[in-house]
Amino acid sequence: SHRSVMQPSPSGTSSSGVSKDSAAPTHSSGSPKIAGAVCSPTLTHSHSQPCMNTSGGPSGSLQVMGRRVSTPCIVSTRGPQACSEEDEEIRKIFAVIDTDQNGVVSRLEFVNAILGDAAVAAYMLPGIDGGSLMDDEYNYDVADEAFDAVANGRQWVTFRDFQGYVKKRNAEARMEKVSGTSKERMIFDLIDADGNGCISKLEFVRAVLQNPAAEQFLVPGGGSSQLMSNELSFDKVNAIFDAISCGRKRIDFHAFQRYFRQTSAGQVSPSSASSRQAKRIFIVAPGFGRETHPKQAQMLEQAGFQMHWCTSVPSPDSPNFPVGQYSRQIGAELDQFQPDLVACASVGGAYVADLLHSGLWRGPTLFINAHPSFRRLPQGVPVVLAHGSNDELFGTTRACLEELVATGTPNMCFLYQTANSGKLSSGHFSRVGDRHVMESLLQHDCLPRLVDAALNPDGPELHMQRTWRERLSETRSEAESWLGSTTISLRRRWSSQGGFVQNYLAEVPQGSEEFQRVVDVFKAAPREPPAYILAPQELWDARRVLRVQRIENSLQEECSARPYCASIQHSLAKQGVSFEPGTHTVWAFHGAEASAVESIISNPVAGFQPLASGTRGASLWGSGTYFARDAKYVADGGFCGEPSPADGSRRMLMCLLSVGIPCLGDPQHKGVLPFRQKPHRYNSSVDSLANPEIYVIQHPGAALPAYMITFA
């Protein structure tokens, strides 16, 4: 919990050993104003009692590893009961890590415990040598990531966080034992020859060479018998290792499992009704009231969130309004409700900005509209800021918004913005940015997704990008998963074995599964109506795919697309983001005149030349090569050139794009995109951060033409 109260023990002291009449301790890592709590008042029952230790020590303390430490109490809603052995063990470990006994664990305390206590290291990081933490970069990264997982994006860990994380981990381990060892675990253990819980590149290569089961799992279709004599095969295996490890020297099971579940089963939907029903949302009513914005309120209610509306404070829109006086009143309501997230809009942003500034709230926060008083984001707090370029009340520039978000903690803040496109030849915009009342939040489940994003431990920006796949139809998602989301997965189906070939096109037989999967992606309609409707859907449904040809240009793949994708992986890793195929790579379509298509597929270096591209002379979202998510838009827009005089057919390219982390496009972008984390810039641009239908790339290696589709 981000705000909580102390639960007194029978001895008259709080669970952290502080007198219940004294001020609660404040932790140096930026913990909440009331930091020592482990018990929520909403869970307290009239018959509840703190758990009693069985070691004979006084109530509220425990003898652990030779020293007496205070222990957190665990409150039950079902009357008095003894602690389970699991809870007792969790309490002991937490007490050891919490060296200053203030009821919360900082990152430094966590690292020191792993480093100095073998029992804690074995309990929290099985297979990792805690004593080598300061000498081994990989082990340190594992410990750092473990803290982030427990803290759920914050800078401290309460006992409730710790207990919930450990119990969930233990339950998953028990479930795996009951249901049988997972396939990922079985293969991982086969590869992990020395059994130390991590896979080295040498172990990885040996497994592909010597173990048929591992080879089939890692490289479907085999073809690795010549691994040590065929450069293409060797590079393929090395590329798979690098993709799983995200550029690190070792692979742990978590990274191994995550990679193969994403690539083989497709990206699991990040949003679900069940997870939303467990989340508590505190909404500051002024500026966001159910009467002011009923549709937004209704959307959140229908999403299933537990909501509390703070209606007891006035609108802070008059000059010199005493915001701080009422912020303390809001803080009292926060204590009572114990939310997972605080949301505000318009003038209500003044209250929430003050709550964050004063430390009365330090948890995930959603701002709709950038209130002028909000000039700096707090550190260690997940923040999502939504703002439209046509906001008539809180007008500001995109540059100012980007500077504001950059003041927050990297990967914990996300700017959801909408803006006008460049003008079409008709003088109209293809998309229009939001006004103060952000209408885009009501489309594509956008507002609930922004709440999910702020609550996601992997970071709001990454979560929002993952949800783009939810806008695709189920048929298309399944087809894309089958085709794969990396250049390595594409090359598994190539008929050529690499090297220079004169004929870059290979026929995909009609009736084959590959043919049908390509057609499924090509003909698919999105789940919701697209932003650009140029012709009725019925006309598109009547189109026929006459031919599918696989493009096998090994020089483009080896010398342009693959190195560029590797550079994105490296850049993301430096920013603390794990590369995810299917999230940071996407399938999209491109049309051109027949002569241009021939040049694209046969160019030995790079088929696309972004700096010489545009949209028929108009730069709607900035300079670069434009791709459409949906093939229908390319065809209806007349981007495929003139029909063949023989049969009226046209051709379109289906491409795999390495988009990395995109930003919203801007007609003023001239090939150089804004910084995300200096010195790293965004990797591409899109027409919408909620539901992109247009991708713009600025690097030749960002697009690999994979199939040429002839249709009529």
C-alpha positions, 0 to 999 in steps of 0.5 A, a space after each residue: 500500500 502507498 499510504 497506510 496506518 500502524 497496527 498497534 501490538 499488545 505491548 503498546 508499540 507499533 509493528 516497527 517498534 515505534 510508540 503508537 503515540 510517536 510519529 511514524 518513521 520516514 525512510 530515506 528512500 522516499 517511502 510514504 509519509 506513514 511508512 511502517 505500516 503492514 496492516 490496512 485498516 480496511 482489513 482489520 476485524 474486531 476479532 483480529 490479533 497480530 500473529 504471535 511468535 513461538 520462540 518465547 520472545 516478547 510480543 512484537 519481536 522475534 529471535 532471528 539468526 542470533 539477534 532480536 528483531 521486531 516483526 510485522 503483524 499479519 492481520 486476519 479478517 477471519 478471527 484469531 488464528 496461528 500463522 502458517 509456517 510459510 507466513 512465519 518464514 516470510 516474516 523472518 526473512 523480511 525482518 532480517 532484510 529490514 535492518 533499520 526495523 522501520 517496517 519498509 525495505 529499501 533497495 540498499 537494504 535488499 542488496 546488502 541482505 543478498 550480499 551478506 546473508 547466504 540464507 536470504 540470497 538462497 531464499 530470494 534468488 535461488 541459483 545466484 551466488 549472493 556473495 559475488 553480487 558486487 563482482 558479477 554484473 549479471 548477478 547484480 542485475 538479477 538482484 536489482 530486477 528482483 527488487 523491482 518485481 517485489 516493489 512493483 515500481 516503487 522505491 521501497 517494499 512494505 511487508 504486505 508487498 513482500 508477503 504477496 510476492 513470495 506467496 505468489 511465487 511459492 504458489 506458482 512453484 507448487 502449481 508447477 509441481 502439481 501439473 508437471 514440469 513445464 516444457 520450458 523448464 524441462 528444456 532449460 534444465 537440459 541446456 543448463 549443464 552445470 545446474 547453476 540456474 543460468 545458461 551461458 552461450 557455450 551451454 546454449 550452443 552445445 545443447 543445439 549441437 548435442 541434444 535433439 530435444 533442445 535443438 527442436 525447441 530452440 530452432 524449430 525445423 532443425 538444420 543445425 547439424 552443420 552449426 560449426 561449419 555453416 556461418 548462417 546457422 551459427 549466426 542464427 543460433 547466436 542471434 536467438 541467444 542474444 534475443 533471449 538474453 537481451 544482450 546479457 552474457 547469461 540467461 535465467 529461467 525467467 528470461 527464457 520462459 518469457 521469450 518463448 511464451 511471447 514468440 510461440 504463443 503470442 503476446 498474452 493480453 496485458 489487460 483482463 477484467 479479473 485483474 481490474 476488479 482487484 484494483 482500487 482507484 481513488 478519483 479526485 472529483 473536481 474536474 473529473 466528476 461523474 457529472 462533469 465527464 459521465 462517459 469517462 466515469 462510466 468507462 472506468 466503472 464498466 472496466 470493473 475497477 473499485 472506485 472511490 470518488 473524493 467529492 468532499 473538496 471544492 474546485 481549486 480554480 480560484 486565485 490563491 486557492 489554499 490547495 494544501 489545506 484541502 490536500 490534507 483532507 484528501 490524504 485522510 480519505 486516502 488513508 481510509 480507502 488505501 487505493 492502488 492508483 490516484 486519478 485526476 483531471 483538469 483543475 483536480 490536478 492541482 490537488 494531486 500535484 500537491 499530494 505528490 509534492 508533499 509526500 501525502 501520496 507516492 503511488 501510481 498516478 494518472 493525470 488527465 490534462 497537464 495542470 500548470 502547477 505540475 512542473 516536476 514529476 516525483 522520483 520513484 512514482 509511476 505517472 501517466 500524463 494524458 494531454 491533447 495538443 488542442 487543449 483550450 484551457 491548459 495550452 502548452 507545447 509538446 516540448 514542454 510536456 516532454 521536458 516535464 515527463 523527463 523529470 520523472 524516473 526513467 521507464 516509470 512515466 508515460 506521456 499519452 498525447 494526441 496531436 494534429 497530423 500534417 495537412 492533406 492536399 485538401 487542407 484537412 487533417 487526417 487526425 485531430 488532437 484532443 481538446 481539454 475534454 479528451 475524446 480519444 480516451 473513450 475509444 479503444 478502451 483507452 482510459 482503462 488501459 492508461 490505468 492499467 499502464 500506470 499500475 504495470 510493474 514493467 512500466 506504463 509505456 511498455 505496457 501501453 505498447 503491448 496493448 496495441 496487439 489487442 486491437 488486432 483480430 484474433 485470426 490475425 494475432 494467431 497468424 502473426 504468431 505462427 509467422 514469427 516476429 523476428 528475422 530469424 523466424 522468417 529465415 527458417 522457412 527460406 528455400 535458399 541457404 544464404 549467400 548471393 542469389 539472383 532470384 529473390 522471390 520464392 513461390 509460396 504454394 497455395 493451400 500451404 499453411 504459410 500461404 493461408 497465414 499470410 492471407 489471414 494477416 493481409 485480409 484481416 480487419 481490426 477489432 474496432 473501426 479504423 480511423 481511416 475509412 476510404 472504402 466499404 469493408 465489403 469491397 475489401 472482403 471481395 478482394 482475392 489473393 492471387 499469389 504470395 511470394 516469399 522475399 529471400 534477400 539474405 544481404 538485406 537481412 544479414 547486413 541491414 535488418 538484423 544489425 539494426 534490430 540488434 542495435 535497438 535491442 542494445 539501446 533498449 537494454 541500456 535504457 532498462 527495457 527488455 526487447 520483446 518480439 511482437 511488441 518492438 517488432 510489428 507486421 505492416 504493409 507498404 505499397 509502391 509503383 511496380 518499378 519501386 517494388 522491384 528496387 525494394 526487394 532486390 536492393 542488396 543493402 537496404 530496400 527502403 530509403 526513409 529520408 527520400 520518402 513521404 506520403 505523396 509529397 505530404 509529411 503528415 507525421 514527419 519524414 520517413 517511410 510510411 507503413 500501414 497496419 492494415 493492408 486495406 488502407 494501402 489498397 484503398 488509398 491507391 498506394 499500390 500503383 496502377 493495376 496490371 493491364 492484363 488482369 487488373 491485379 496489383 502488388 503489395 509488400 508485407 514487411 517486418 518492422 523493427 519499431 523499437 519504442 515509437 513516439 507520436 509522429 509530428 509533421 516537424 520531424 525531419 528524420 531525427 526523433 525526440 530523446 527518450 532517455 538521453 542519449 537514446 532517442 525514440 526509434 520510430 513514430 506512429 499516428 496514435 499512441 492508443 491504436 496506431 494505424 500508421 508507422 513511420 521509420 527513419 532508418 533503412 534497416 528498420 523494415 525487411 520486406 518479407 512477402 510480395 502479395 498479388 491481389 485483385 
